[in-house]
Amino acid sequence: MIKLTRAYRFSASHRLHAPALSDEENREVYGKCNNPYGHGHNYALEVTVEGPLDADTGRVCNPATLDRLVTQCVLENFDHANLNEQAEEFQSLVPTTENLAIVIDGRLRRAWKSAFEREWPRLGGIRVRETKRNTFEYR
Ligand code: NI
């Protein structure tokens, strides 16, 4: 089994605000990230795929196929977007980077078979780096 991790970048803005909490609680939980005008991040996304090597190509995955999938499912929607306003998932979900990682994973899994028709490769997991100090992993 071989794992390939491929890196992508996108920039997006968000505001962390939970409707279930009071304004004061929101400020306490999210601090500056609750600023009503939002703020941006340069997110770094890493997508890991895994599987046996294809005997003919000697590869675990065609990177161009993965790039197309990630572009269609994630980058085209999220790059230079306001996540609160422009991503349907975040109409009902606070756009924390924890939730963003789960949303990206779900988007990739739902579309996976449209890009990779065979049993392998499979999606091994993803990582989303929000800042130098915060990286979230989901698998
Ligand atoms: Ni933030």
Backbone and ligand atoms as CSV (ligand in chain L), in Angstrom:
chain,resi,resn,atom,element,x,y,z
A,1,MET,N,N,0.856,-1.204,0.000
A,1,MET,CA,C,0.000,0.000,0.000
A,1,MET,C,C,0.884,1.242,0.000
A,2,ILE,N,N,0.579,2.150,-0.893
A,2,ILE,CA,C,1.323,3.413,-0.978
A,2,ILE,C,C,0.358,4.553,-0.685
A,3,LYS,N,N,0.864,5.568,0.003
A,3,LYS,CA,C,0.057,6.770,0.221
A,3,LYS,C,C,0.683,7.922,-0.544
A,4,LEU,N,N,-0.162,8.702,-1.180
A,4,LEU,CA,C,0.269,9.942,-1.831
A,4,LEU,C,C,-0.464,11.090,-1.158
A,5,THR,N,N,0.273,12.121,-0.784
A,5,THR,CA,C,-0.355,13.325,-0.245
A,5,THR,C,C,-0.069,14.477,-1.181
A,6,ARG,N,N,-1.136,15.120,-1.635
A,6,ARG,CA,C,-0.980,16.219,-2.588
A,6,ARG,C,C,-1.503,17.499,-1.941
A,7,ALA,N,N,-0.816,18.621,-2.218
A,7,ALA,CA,C,-1.100,19.874,-1.521
A,7,ALA,C,C,-1.801,20.878,-2.431
A,8,TYR,N,N,-2.730,21.610,-1.848
A,8,TYR,CA,C,-3.487,22.652,-2.558
A,8,TYR,C,C,-3.602,23.863,-1.641
A,9,ARG,N,N,-3.942,24.987,-2.242
A,9,ARG,CA,C,-4.131,26.208,-1.449
A,9,ARG,C,C,-5.407,26.891,-1.889
A,10,PHE,N,N,-6.079,27.499,-0.939
A,10,PHE,CA,C,-7.167,28.403,-1.297
A,10,PHE,C,C,-7.299,29.460,-0.206
A,11,SER,N,N,-7.840,30.603,-0.597
A,11,SER,CA,C,-8.033,31.700,0.345
A,11,SER,C,C,-9.521,31.929,0.502
A,12,ALA,N,N,-9.957,32.080,1.739
A,12,ALA,CA,C,-11.390,32.300,1.970
A,12,ALA,C,C,-11.568,33.085,3.265
A,13,SER,N,N,-12.737,33.693,3.376
A,13,SER,CA,C,-13.038,34.427,4.603
A,13,SER,C,C,-14.171,33.733,5.347
A,14,HIS,N,N,-14.230,34.007,6.634
A,14,HIS,CA,C,-15.326,33.459,7.430
A,14,HIS,C,C,-15.530,34.305,8.682
A,15,ARG,N,N,-16.657,34.047,9.320
A,15,ARG,CA,C,-16.907,34.602,10.642
A,15,ARG,C,C,-17.424,33.464,11.508
A,16,LEU,N,N,-16.830,33.300,12.693
A,16,LEU,CA,C,-17.279,32.245,13.591
A,16,LEU,C,C,-18.318,32.832,14.535
A,17,HIS,N,N,-19.541,32.342,14.373
A,17,HIS,CA,C,-20.651,32.824,15.194
A,17,HIS,C,C,-21.694,31.717,15.264
A,18,ALA,N,N,-21.960,31.231,16.466
A,18,ALA,CA,C,-22.936,30.148,16.634
A,18,ALA,C,C,-24.279,30.742,17.039
A,19,PRO,N,N,-25.327,30.540,16.231
A,19,PRO,CA,C,-26.637,31.122,16.537
A,19,PRO,C,C,-27.187,30.641,17.883
A,20,ALA,N,N,-26.754,29.464,18.320
A,20,ALA,CA,C,-27.279,28.914,19.570
A,20,ALA,C,C,-26.718,29.644,20.804
A,21,LEU,N,N,-25.649,30.401,20.620
A,21,LEU,CA,C,-25.026,31.093,21.755
A,21,LEU,C,C,-25.392,32.574,21.737
A,22,SER,N,N,-25.312,33.196,22.928
A,22,SER,CA,C,-25.542,34.641,23.001
A,22,SER,C,C,-24.346,35.368,22.380
A,23,ASP,N,N,-24.544,36.674,22.123
A,23,ASP,CA,C,-23.438,37.456,21.557
A,23,ASP,C,C,-22.223,37.420,22.479
A,24,GLU,N,N,-22.487,37.504,23.778
A,24,GLU,CA,C,-21.383,37.500,24.742
A,24,GLU,C,C,-20.663,36.144,24.734
A,25,GLU,N,N,-21.437,35.078,24.709
A,25,GLU,CA,C,-20.824,33.741,24.654
A,25,GLU,C,C,-20.029,33.553,23.367
A,26,ASN,N,N,-20.564,34.061,22.272
A,26,ASN,CA,C,-19.845,33.960,21.003
A,26,ASN,C,C,-18.498,34.668,21.070
A,27,ARG,N,N,-18.496,35.844,21.684
A,27,ARG,CA,C,-17.228,36.585,21.812
A,27,ARG,C,C,-16.247,35.813,22.683
A,28,GLU,N,N,-16.795,35.163,23.724
A,28,GLU,CA,C,-15.935,34.414,24.635
A,28,GLU,C,C,-15.359,33.168,23.946
A,29,VAL,N,N,-16.206,32.453,23.208
A,29,VAL,CA,C,-15.775,31.197,22.578
A,29,VAL,C,C,-14.830,31.461,21.404
A,30,TYR,N,N,-15.181,32.432,20.570
A,30,TYR,CA,C,-14.451,32.609,19.308
A,30,TYR,C,C,-13.483,33.787,19.310
A,31,GLY,N,N,-13.547,34.636,20.337
A,31,GLY,CA,C,-12.613,35.760,20.406
A,31,GLY,C,C,-12.697,36.642,19.177
A,32,LYS,N,N,-11.539,37.007,18.633
A,32,LYS,CA,C,-11.485,37.891,17.463
A,32,LYS,C,C,-12.189,37.288,16.256
A,33,CYS,N,N,-12.254,35.964,16.214
A,33,CYS,CA,C,-12.865,35.295,15.062
A,33,CYS,C,C,-14.368,35.522,15.006
A,34,ASN,N,N,-14.934,36.138,16.047
A,34,ASN,CA,C,-16.364,36.485,16.058
A,34,ASN,C,C,-16.606,37.890,15.491
A,35,ASN,N,N,-15.543,38.608,15.190
A,35,ASN,CA,C,-15.663,39.940,14.574
A,35,ASN,C,C,-16.735,39.930,13.480
A,36,PRO,N,N,-17.746,40.801,13.607
A,36,PRO,CA,C,-18.888,40.752,12.671
A,36,PRO,C,C,-18.499,40.914,11.203
A,37,TYR,N,N,-17.359,41.533,10.937
A,37,TYR,CA,C,-16.981,41.784,9.551
A,37,TYR,C,C,-16.162,40.647,8.941
A,38,GLY,N,N,-15.877,39.607,9.738
A,38,GLY,CA,C,-15.155,38.450,9.206
A,38,GLY,C,C,-13.666,38.699,9.063
A,39,HIS,N,N,-12.976,37.684,8.614
A,39,HIS,CA,C,-11.531,37.755,8.383
A,39,HIS,C,C,-11.161,36.601,7.467
A,40,GLY,N,N,-9.959,36.672,6.906
A,40,GLY,CA,C,-9.582,35.666,5.908
A,40,GLY,C,C,-8.437,34.769,6.340
A,41,HIS,N,N,-8.333,33.661,5.656
A,41,HIS,CA,C,-7.208,32.743,5.854
A,41,HIS,C,C,-6.691,32.275,4.498
A,42,ASN,N,N,-5.388,31.995,4.449
A,42,ASN,CA,C,-4.820,31.268,3.314
A,42,ASN,C,C,-4.731,29.810,3.753
A,43,TYR,N,N,-5.731,29.039,3.379
A,43,TYR,CA,C,-5.791,27.651,3.820
A,43,TYR,C,C,-4.856,26.789,2.968
A,44,ALA,N,N,-4.223,25.829,3.619
A,44,ALA,CA,C,-3.448,24.819,2.901
A,44,ALA,C,C,-4.165,23.490,3.096
A,45,LEU,N,N,-4.549,22.888,1.992
A,45,LEU,CA,C,-5.282,21.623,2.031
A,45,LEU,C,C,-4.354,20.506,1.563
A,46,GLU,N,N,-4.300,19.431,2.314
A,46,GLU,CA,C,-3.551,18.246,1.891
A,46,GLU,C,C,-4.526,17.090,1.773
A,47,VAL,N,N,-4.502,16.440,0.630
A,47,VAL,CA,C,-5.388,15.297,0.379
A,47,VAL,C,C,-4.514,14.056,0.241
A,48,THR,N,N,-4.802,13.041,1.054
A,48,THR,CA,C,-4.026,11.799,0.997
A,48,THR,C,C,-4.861,10.698,0.357
A,49,VAL,N,N,-4.284,10.069,-0.654
A,49,VAL,CA,C,-4.937,8.911,-1.285
A,49,VAL,C,C,-4.055,7.704,-1.047
A,50,GLU,N,N,-4.676,6.532,-1.032
A,50,GLU,CA,C,-3.904,5.330,-0.759
A,50,GLU,C,C,-4.392,4.176,-1.613
A,51,GLY,N,N,-3.475,3.256,-1.849
A,51,GLY,CA,C,-3.843,2.072,-2.616
A,51,GLY,C,C,-2.601,1.325,-3.054
A,52,PRO,N,N,-2.814,0.207,-3.720
A,52,PRO,CA,C,-1.690,-0.525,-4.291
A,52,PRO,C,C,-1.223,0.182,-5.567
A,53,LEU,N,N,-0.015,-0.080,-5.986
A,53,LEU,CA,C,0.470,0.491,-7.240
A,53,LEU,C,C,-0.253,-0.157,-8.411
A,54,ASP,N,N,-0.586,0.649,-9.394
A,54,ASP,CA,C,-1.068,0.115,-10.655
A,54,ASP,C,C,0.123,-0.531,-11.367
A,55,ALA,N,N,-0.048,-1.813,-11.748
A,55,ALA,CA,C,1.095,-2.564,-12.291
A,55,ALA,C,C,1.603,-1.944,-13.590
A,56,ASP,N,N,0.704,-1.373,-14.382
A,56,ASP,CA,C,1.111,-0.823,-15.671
A,56,ASP,C,C,1.805,0.528,-15.533
A,57,THR,N,N,1.274,1.393,-14.684
A,57,THR,CA,C,1.814,2.757,-14.608
A,57,THR,C,C,2.843,2.915,-13.504
A,58,GLY,N,N,2.842,2.025,-12.509
A,58,GLY,CA,C,3.739,2.201,-11.371
A,58,GLY,C,C,3.330,3.339,-10.465
A,59,ARG,N,N,2.052,3.724,-10.539
A,59,ARG,CA,C,1.562,4.841,-9.724
A,59,ARG,C,C,0.398,4.386,-8.848
A,60,VAL,N,N,0.224,5.106,-7.750
A,60,VAL,CA,C,-0.898,4.819,-6.858
A,60,VAL,C,C,-2.145,5.560,-7.332
A,61,CYS,N,N,-1.923,6.668,-8.068
A,61,CYS,CA,C,-3.040,7.539,-8.450
A,61,CYS,C,C,-2.533,8.473,-9.533
A,62,ASN,N,N,-3.397,8.802,-10.468
A,62,ASN,CA,C,-3.031,9.825,-11.451
A,62,ASN,C,C,-3.250,11.195,-10.805
A,63,PRO,N,N,-2.186,11.946,-10.555
A,63,PRO,CA,C,-2.352,13.223,-9.852
A,63,PRO,C,C,-3.267,14.190,-10.596
A,64,ALA,N,N,-3.290,14.117,-11.918
A,64,ALA,CA,C,-4.143,15.030,-12.686
A,64,ALA,C,C,-5.616,14.753,-12.414
A,65,THR,N,N,-5.960,13.476,-12.225
A,65,THR,CA,C,-7.343,13.120,-11.920
A,65,THR,C,C,-7.725,13.651,-10.539
A,66,LEU,N,N,-6.813,13.509,-9.587
A,66,LEU,CA,C,-7.071,14.037,-8.242
A,66,LEU,C,C,-7.208,15.559,-8.280
A,67,ASP,N,N,-6.342,16.208,-9.049
A,67,ASP,CA,C,-6.403,17.671,-9.146
A,67,ASP,C,C,-7.752,18.135,-9.689
A,68,ARG,N,N,-8.248,17.421,-10.708
A,68,ARG,CA,C,-9.556,17.796,-11.278
A,68,ARG,C,C,-10.652,17.677,-10.229
A,69,LEU,N,N,-10.613,16.577,-9.482
A,69,LEU,CA,C,-11.638,16.339,-8.468
A,69,LEU,C,C,-11.591,17.417,-7.380
A,70,VAL,N,N,-10.396,17.710,-6.887
A,70,VAL,CA,C,-10.264,18.705,-5.816
A,70,VAL,C,C,-10.659,20.087,-6.332
A,71,THR,N,N,-10.302,20.381,-7.573
A,71,THR,CA,C,-10.662,21.674,-8.146
A,71,THR,C,C,-12.181,21.813,-8.240
A,72,GLN,N,N,-12.833,20.757,-8.761
A,72,GLN,CA,C,-14.297,20.810,-8.939
A,72,GLN,C,C,-15.043,20.845,-7.614
A,73,CYS,N,N,-14.586,20.051,-6.665
A,73,CYS,CA,C,-15.348,19.876,-5.423
A,73,CYS,C,C,-15.039,20.934,-4.377
A,74,VAL,N,N,-13.831,21.486,-4.438
A,74,VAL,CA,C,-13.396,22.349,-3.340
A,74,VAL,C,C,-12.957,23.722,-3.843
A,75,LEU,N,N,-11.929,23.743,-4.689
A,75,LEU,CA,C,-11.282,25.021,-4.995
A,75,LEU,C,C,-12.206,25.967,-5.738
A,76,GLU,N,N,-12.969,25.431,-6.707
A,76,GLU,CA,C,-13.856,26.302,-7.491
A,76,GLU,C,C,-14.928,26.940,-6.612
A,77,ASN,N,N,-15.299,26.260,-5.553
A,77,ASN,CA,C,-16.356,26.775,-4.680
A,77,ASN,C,C,-15.824,27.645,-3.546
A,78,PHE,N,N,-14.664,27.280,-3.035
A,78,PHE,CA,C,-14.213,27.917,-1.796
A,78,PHE,C,C,-13.139,28.977,-2.003
A,79,ASP,N,N,-12.384,28.926,-3.108
A,79,ASP,CA,C,-11.295,29.889,-3.255
A,79,ASP,C,C,-11.851,31.291,-3.479
A,80,HIS,N,N,-11.377,32.238,-2.685
A,80,HIS,CA,C,-11.847,33.622,-2.724
A,80,HIS,C,C,-13.340,33.728,-2.467
A,81,ALA,N,N,-13.826,32.876,-1.586
A,81,ALA,CA,C,-15.242,32.914,-1.207
A,81,ALA,C,C,-15.383,33.353,0.249
A,82,ASN,N,N,-16.563,33.841,0.551
A,82,ASN,CA,C,-16.957,34.031,1.940
A,82,ASN,C,C,-17.699,32.763,2.336
A,83,LEU,N,N,-17.112,31.962,3.197
A,83,LEU,CA,C,-17.674,30.636,3.490
A,83,LEU,C,C,-19.068,30.736,4.103
A,84,ASN,N,N,-19.294,31.727,4.974
A,84,ASN,CA,C,-20.613,31.865,5.591
A,84,ASN,C,C,-21.696,32.126,4.553
A,85,GLU,N,N,-21.351,32.940,3.561
A,85,GLU,CA,C,-22.366,33.390,2.602
A,85,GLU,C,C,-22.463,32.491,1.381
A,86,GLN,N,N,-21.340,31.880,0.978
A,86,GLN,CA,C,-21.315,31.263,-0.346
A,86,GLN,C,C,-21.232,29.744,-0.357
A,87,ALA,N,N,-21.096,29.128,0.794
A,87,ALA,CA,C,-21.045,27.660,0.819
A,87,ALA,C,C,-22.319,27.162,1.492
A,88,GLU,N,N,-23.065,26.310,0.786
A,88,GLU,CA,C,-24.380,25.933,1.307
A,88,GLU,C,C,-24.284,25.210,2.642
A,89,GLU,N,N,-23.198,24.437,2.829
A,89,GLU,CA,C,-23.056,23.703,4.091
A,89,GLU,C,C,-23.018,24.648,5.294
A,90,PHE,N,N,-22.476,25.848,5.084
A,90,PHE,CA,C,-22.292,26.741,6.219
A,90,PHE,C,C,-23.487,27.669,6.440
A,91,GLN,N,N,-24.568,27.364,5.766
A,91,GLN,CA,C,-25.823,28.032,6.117
A,91,GLN,C,C,-26.315,27.491,7.462
A,92,SER,N,N,-25.953,26.237,7.760
A,92,SER,CA,C,-26.443,25.614,8.986
A,92,SER,C,C,-25.313,25.089,9.863
A,93,LEU,N,N,-24.093,25.509,9.556
A,93,LEU,CA,C,-22.917,24.972,10.253
A,93,LEU,C,C,-21.947,26.131,10.455
A,94,VAL,N,N,-21.358,26.240,11.644
A,94,VAL,CA,C,-20.363,27.293,11.875
A,94,VAL,C,C,-19.096,26.941,11.083
A,95,PRO,N,N,-18.573,27.877,10.288
A,95,PRO,CA,C,-17.429,27.535,9.420
A,95,PRO,C,C,-16.087,27.508,10.159
A,96,THR,N,N,-16.050,26.770,11.263
A,96,THR,CA,C,-14.759,26.506,11.895
A,96,THR,C,C,-13.945,25.659,10.928
A,97,THR,N,N,-12.656,25.616,11.136
A,97,THR,CA,C,-11.849,24.801,10.230
A,97,THR,C,C,-12.054,23.311,10.518
A,98,GLU,N,N,-12.501,22.971,11.718
A,98,GLU,CA,C,-12.907,21.587,11.981
A,98,GLU,C,C,-14.060,21.198,11.047
A,99,ASN,N,N,-15.089,22.056,11.012
A,99,ASN,CA,C,-16.223,21.769,10.124
A,99,ASN,C,C,-15.817,21.829,8.656
A,100,LEU,N,N,-14.936,22.761,8.324
A,100,LEU,CA,C,-14.476,22.870,6.941
A,100,LEU,C,C,-13.798,21.566,6.505
A,101,ALA,N,N,-12.995,20.976,7.377
A,101,ALA,CA,C,-12.321,19.713,7.038
A,101,ALA,C,C,-13.359,18.608,6.790
A,102,ILE,N,N,-14.386,18.550,7.618
A,102,ILE,CA,C,-15.421,17.519,7.460
A,102,ILE,C,C,-16.207,17.747,6.167
A,103,VAL,N,N,-16.498,19.014,5.872
A,103,VAL,CA,C,-17.231,19.340,4.641
A,103,VAL,C,C,-16.408,18.969,3.404
A,104,ILE,N,N,-15.136,19.288,3.410
A,104,ILE,CA,C,-14.286,18.967,2.259
A,104,ILE,C,C,-14.186,17.458,2.086
A,105,ASP,N,N,-14.000,16.729,3.179
A,105,ASP,CA,C,-13.936,15.275,3.112
A,105,ASP,C,C,-15.227,14.711,2.506
A,106,GLY,N,N,-16.355,15.224,2.950
A,106,GLY,CA,C,-17.646,14.738,2.444
A,106,GLY,C,C,-17.820,15.018,0.957
A,107,ARG,N,N,-17.410,16.221,0.544
A,107,ARG,CA,C,-17.518,16.560,-0.882
A,107,ARG,C,C,-16.671,15.614,-1.729
A,108,LEU,N,N,-15.446,15.349,-1.270
A,108,LEU,CA,C,-14.558,14.464,-2.036
A,108,LEU,C,C,-15.121,13.037,-2.067
A,109,ARG,N,N,-15.625,12.555,-0.945
A,109,ARG,CA,C,-16.155,11.182,-0.902
A,109,ARG,C,C,-17.382,11.016,-1.805
A,110,ARG,N,N,-18.249,12.003,-1.799
A,110,ARG,CA,C,-19.463,11.903,-2.618
A,110,ARG,C,C,-19.129,11.859,-4.115
A,111,ALA,N,N,-18.087,12.581,-4.519
A,111,ALA,CA,C,-17.748,12.649,-5.948
A,111,ALA,C,C,-16.652,11.658,-6.336
A,112,TRP,N,N,-16.140,10.924,-5.364
A,112,TRP,CA,C,-14.939,10.102,-5.596
A,112,TRP,C,C,-15.073,9.182,-6.795
A,113,LYS,N,N,-16.218,8.464,-6.869
A,113,LYS,CA,C,-16.395,7.444,-7.913
A,113,LYS,C,C,-16.536,8.054,-9.309
A,114,SER,N,N,-16.870,9.333,-9.367
A,114,SER,CA,C,-16.935,9.982,-10.680
A,114,SER,C,C,-15.528,10.193,-11.245
A,115,ALA,N,N,-14.530,10.238,-10.364
A,115,ALA,CA,C,-13.149,10.433,-10.815
A,115,ALA,C,C,-12.387,9.112,-10.838
A,116,PHE,N,N,-12.574,8.323,-9.794
A,116,PHE,CA,C,-11.844,7.055,-9.670
A,116,PHE,C,C,-12.858,5.919,-9.678
A,117,GLU,N,N,-12.977,5.260,-10.814
A,117,GLU,CA,C,-14.052,4.274,-10.969
A,117,GLU,C,C,-13.702,2.918,-10.373
A,118,ARG,N,N,-12.405,2.662,-10.206
A,118,ARG,CA,C,-12.011,1.335,-9.722
A,118,ARG,C,C,-11.982,1.288,-8.203
A,119,GLU,N,N,-11.616,0.108,-7.699
A,119,GLU,CA,C,-11.576,-0.079,-6.244
A,119,GLU,C,C,-10.532,0.831,-5.585
A,120,TRP,N,N,-9.432,1.050,-6.289
A,120,TRP,CA,C,-8.357,1.898,-5.772
A,120,TRP,C,C,-8.066,3.009,-6.751
A,121,PRO,N,N,-7.512,4.140,-6.320
A,121,PRO,CA,C,-7.154,4.509,-4.956
A,121,PRO,C,C,-8.370,4.921,-4.130
A,122,ARG,N,N,-8.188,4.925,-2.829
A,122,ARG,CA,C,-9.223,5.417,-1.922
A,122,ARG,C,C,-8.733,6.676,-1.225
A,123,LEU,N,N,-9.697,7.436,-0.728
A,123,LEU,CA,C,-9.357,8.649,0.013
A,123,LEU,C,C,-8.872,8.244,1.408
A,124,GLY,N,N,-7.639,8.606,1.728
A,124,GLY,CA,C,-7.074,8.214,3.024
A,124,GLY,C,C,-7.375,9.214,4.125
A,125,GLY,N,N,-7.515,10.487,3.765
A,125,GLY,CA,C,-7.787,11.511,4.769
A,125,GLY,C,C,-7.350,12.860,4.247
A,126,ILE,N,N,-7.720,13.890,4.975
A,126,ILE,CA,C,-7.321,15.233,4.563
A,126,ILE,C,C,-6.817,16.024,5.767
A,127,ARG,N,N,-6.023,17.034,5.469
A,127,ARG,CA,C,-5.566,17.975,6.491
A,127,ARG,C,C,-5.829,19.381,5.972
A,128,VAL,N,N,-6.274,20.246,6.858
A,128,VAL,CA,C,-6.470,21.648,6.500
A,128,VAL,C,C,-5.672,22.503,7.470
A,129,ARG,N,N,-4.698,23.234,6.931
A,129,ARG,CA,C,-3.943,24.167,7.780
A,129,ARG,C,C,-4.563,25.545,7.648
A,130,GLU,N,N,-4.982,26.072,8.786
A,130,GLU,CA,C,-5.633,27.375,8.831
A,130,GLU,C,C,-4.609,28.474,9.090
A,131,THR,N,N,-3.721,28.228,10.052
A,131,THR,CA,C,-2.634,29.154,10.392
A,131,THR,C,C,-1.408,28.296,10.670
A,132,LYS,N,N,-0.295,28.980,10.912
A,132,LYS,CA,C,0.918,28.214,11.237
A,132,LYS,C,C,0.712,27.354,12.474
A,133,ARG,N,N,-0.187,27.786,13.348
A,133,ARG,CA,C,-0.337,27.069,14.613
A,133,ARG,C,C,-1.487,26.073,14.613
A,134,ASN,N,N,-2.390,26.167,13.650
A,134,ASN,CA,C,-3.586,25.299,13.648
A,134,ASN,C,C,-3.689,24.473,12.381
A,135,THR,N,N,-3.570,23.168,12.528
A,135,THR,CA,C,-3.819,22.251,11.424
A,135,THR,C,C,-4.803,21.186,11.885
A,136,PHE,N,N,-5.837,20.958,11.083
A,136,PHE,CA,C,-6.878,19.991,11.440
A,136,PHE,C,C,-6.821,18.819,10.472
A,137,GLU,N,N,-7.020,17.649,11.014
A,137,GLU,CA,C,-6.939,16.432,10.228
A,137,GLU,C,C,-8.248,15.679,10.362
A,138,TYR,N,N,-8.732,15.106,9.259
A,138,TYR,CA,C,-9.974,14.335,9.328
A,138,TYR,C,C,-9.829,13.075,8.493
A,139,ARG,N,N,-10.198,11.952,9.084
A,139,ARG,CA,C,-10.201,10.693,8.329
A,139,ARG,C,C,-11.160,9.717,8.969
L,1,NI,NI,NI,-10.568,32.327,11.269
